Amino acid sequence: MHVLTPTAERDRAARDLAELARAALDDHWAVAAIPAERRALLLERADGAALRPGDGLGEPIADGLALLGTAYELAALGQLETALHPAPSAARDLAQAVLALGAARAFRCAAALRPPTDDDESALKWALKVGALALVSRQTEAYVRWWEIRTHVAGSVRQAALRFEHEPWEAYARGTLWMAWLGLLGAPVVAPADLGTDEMPAVSATRNRLAAFRERRADHDVPSEGPVLNTAALRARMTEFAIRHLADATELLTVAVLRRTLPDVSGEFKLHVSAARSAMAGDHGQDILLAWLQAAGVTLAGGVTAQLELPGF
């Protein structure tokens, strides 16, 4: 009788888990609504264009590819809560496999598309989500390659970084935190304008950007804790709440990456991002982006704990 060795057993278990994850992803209602033949064709086109120099795919295939990528995102993020649960279990293993596989397929779709460059912030948020998808699916090298070949995205992000330095507090804070996250994800981002240099290691740029952010935050007038009198006041308070928690999460993760410290900071990080997401729950696009940043941050924090190779080094 054939006896499986421990290595063979692990390999078989990994194959079985991958097959279960593939079935769970493809059976999700959003993915299943697109015929299998159509999905295969779109992914084939995405593979051919994702890391090819140029602007990326436009019409007529762009709508179908964007729809497929969104379907994979919905299917993957449906597993996010279980995937990020602190207690090990078979359900968590499967959820993590579905999350990673969905992120990988969504990354292939997004990387092949023509990024939005109608305004600088749209390009920045697009690059940010593509980077989060890449990190969750362990494709950070492909992300760096994508960044290098989509030169118009880099130009738009550079313009956004310069503009944010002179914006009012809310726009400055949001844009600065997005830029800080690009560094954490391994993008070759520009340094803050007042450092006198154009380029620097990604995580170092993030650290210096956050230091400048803390200085400006100290001078910022926080909305009062008195009664909320109108919708605008409520929005300002909720936005400030989200910014504060996202900033705390970003700083926590940056320190962990720079120091490669133990214990794992993923639990505290997850709480901060969950608080930010709750404050921005009415903005679907923002919530999806924060969900992927949450998944990417926990993935990155786990890499710090395990002393794995991290983006930006």
N, C-alpha and C positions, 0 to 999 in steps of 0.2 A: 504494500500500500504506500502511495506517495505521501510523504510527510512534509508539510510546509515549514520552512525555516522562519525565524522571527522576521527577517528582512522580506521574505516572500509574503508573509502574512500582512506586513505593513503595506507593501506595494499593492496587494489585492484589496486591502481596506481602502487605500487611497483611490484606487480605480473605482471601487463601488461607490465611494462618497462622491467622486466626480460625476459618475453616471446619475446618481440621485439628484445632484445639484442641477445637472443639465435638464433632467426631466422636470424638476420643479420650476425652473426658469421658463422652459418652453411651454409649460402648462398654465402659466399665469395668464389671466384673461386678456391683459393688454398685449402680450406677445402672441398668444394663440389667435388673436383677432386678425393677425397678418399671416397669410398663407405661408406654409413652410418653404415652398419653392421661391416665393417672393423674398423671404428672409434670407435664404441662401444666396440669391442673386445680389441683394443689397450688400450683404457682408463681403461677398467676393469683390464688388466694386469698391467697397470701403478699404479692403486690404490692399488693393492696387493703388489707392490714392492717398492713404493716410500719411505716409512718410515720403511722398514724392514731392520734389520741389515744385512750387507754384502757389496759386492762391487757394487751392482746394476746389471741391466739386460744387457747382451751382445747379441751376435748373437745367434739365427737367428732373434730375434724380434727387435733388437736395431735399424736397419735401418728404419723399418716401424714406430717405435715410434719416432725416431728423425725427420723423414719426417712430421709426424703429428704435432709434437711440433712446427716445423718451419712454417707449414701452419697456425697454430693458432697465432703464432707471427705476421706473415704477415697480417692476417686479423685484429688483434688487433691494430697493429701500423698504419694501414691505417686510423684509427680513432684518432690518437694521436693529430694532429693539432686542430681538433674540440674539443676534450676532454679537452685540455689545454687552450682553449679560455677563457679570463677573464670574458666575459659577460655571465650571466646565460641565458639559453634557453633550449627548449625541445630537440633541436638537440644536445646540449652539454650533457644533461643528458643521452641521448641514447648513444652517443659516449663514455662517461665515463663508462657506463654499459657494452658496448661491449669490451672496453679496459680491464676492470677488469675481465670479464669472459674469454676473450682470454688469459690473463695472468694466470688465475687460471688453465686453461687446459694445457697451455704450461708448467707451473710449475709442474703439475702432471707428464707430460711426461719427463721433464728434471730430476726431482728428482728421477725417477725410473731408469734412465740410468746409466751405468758405466761411471763415470767421466774420462776425459782424464788425465792421470798422466805421459805421456811420457816426459813432461817437466814441471817445476814448474809454469811458467807463464801461460800455458794453463789451469792448474788446478785452478789457481787464478782467471782467467777470467771466467771460468765455474762457480765457486762458486759465483762470483760477479753477473753474469746474473741470476742464480737461485735465489739469494737473492733479486734482483730487481723485478723479477716476483712475488716472494712471497709477497713483500711489496705492490706492486700495487694491488694484489688480496687479501690483508689483511690476509696473512697466515704466519706472521712472527714467530709464535710459531712453526709451522711445519718446517720452515726453520732452526730454532735453533735445532730442533730434527734431521733434515737431516744432519746438520753439525756434530752432535754428533755421528751419526751412520756411516758416511762416514769418518772414521778415517784417511784413506790414503790421502784424500783431505786435511785435517787439517795438516798432516805432510808435504805435498808438499807445502802448503801455508806458513808454518813456514820456510821451507828452502828458499823459494822465498824471504820472508821478510828479512832474514839474508843476502842473496846474494845481494839484491838491495842496501843495505847500502854501498857497495863497488863498485857499477857499475858507469860508466861514466854518465854524467848529464842526457841525454835523457832517458836511461833505468832506472836510479834512480828515475827520476821525474815521469815517467809513472807508475812504480811499486809502488812507495810510495803513489800516488794518488789512485791507485786501492786498496791498503791496507787501506787507510783512509776511502774509501767508504765501505769496508767490515764492519768497525766499525759502520758507520752510519746505515747500514742495519741490525745491531744487531748480527753479527757473533762474537763468542768469540775469537777475534783475539789476536795475541801476541803483546806485547808492543814493541816500538822501542828498538833496542838492547842496546842503551846507557843509558837506564833508570834503569838497574840493577834488573829488575823483569820480570818474564815470562808472567804473566797474569794480566789484570786489566780490569775495566769496559770498554765496547766497545767504547763508545763515548769519554771517557777520553783518551783512547789509540789513537783515531783519533786526538783529540786536540793536544796531545803531538807530534804525528807524524807530524802534519802540522807545529808545531812550529819549529821542526828540519828542515823541508822542507824549510821554510822561510829563515832560517839562511843560508842554502846552496845556495838557489836561489840568495841571496844577493851577493854571490861571483861568480856567474855564468856569463860568458861573453855572452851577448845576441847577436845574429847575427846582423850584421850591417844593417842599413836602406838604404844602397846604392843600385845601380842597381843589379838585379839578373842576374848573368853571366851564370849559368848552372842549370841543373835539380837538382843536389845535393844541391846547394845553395837555390833553391826554396823550396825543400823538408824540409830543415833545418828550414827555416823561417816559413813555414806552421806548422810544428810540434811545434815550439816554441810558435806560436800563439795559437794553440789548447791547449797546456799544460798550458799556462798562463790563458786562460779563464776557463779551467776545474778546475784549482787550485782556482781561484776566486769564482767559483760556489761552490766548496767543502767547502771552508772556510766560505762563507756566510751561507750555510746551517748548518754547524757545530756550529757556533755561535748562530744561531736561536734555534737549538735543545738544546744546553746547557743552554741558558738563557730563553727559552720559551717566546720569546719576540713578541710583536706586533709592526707594522703591518705585514701582510703576506709578506714573502720575495720571494714568488714563481715567481712573475713577473721578478724581477731582476735575479733570479737564472735561469729562463728559457732562458733569453737573453744570458747569459754566455754560457750555454750548446749548444744553437743553434749556437753560433759563433764557438765553438769547433767542432761541427758536420760539419759545412760548410767547415772548414779547412781539415777535414778528410773524405770528401765526396767520395774520390776515393777508400777508404778502406771499403768495404761493411760490413765485420765482425765488425770492429771498430764502424761504424755508427750504426749498430743494437744495440750494447752494450750501446753506448751513448744515443740512443733513449730510452732504458729501464731505464737508470739512470736518464734521464730527467723526465720520467713519475714517477719514484720512488721518485725523489727529490721533485717534485711538490706535490705528495701525502703526503710526510713527512712534507713539509712546511705547508700544509693545516692542518695537525694534530697538529703542533705547535700552529697555530693560534687558533684552536678549543680547545686547552688544552687537547688533547686526550692522551691516553697512548702510548708511543713511544718505539720503540726497543732500547735496550741499557740501560734502566733504571730498 
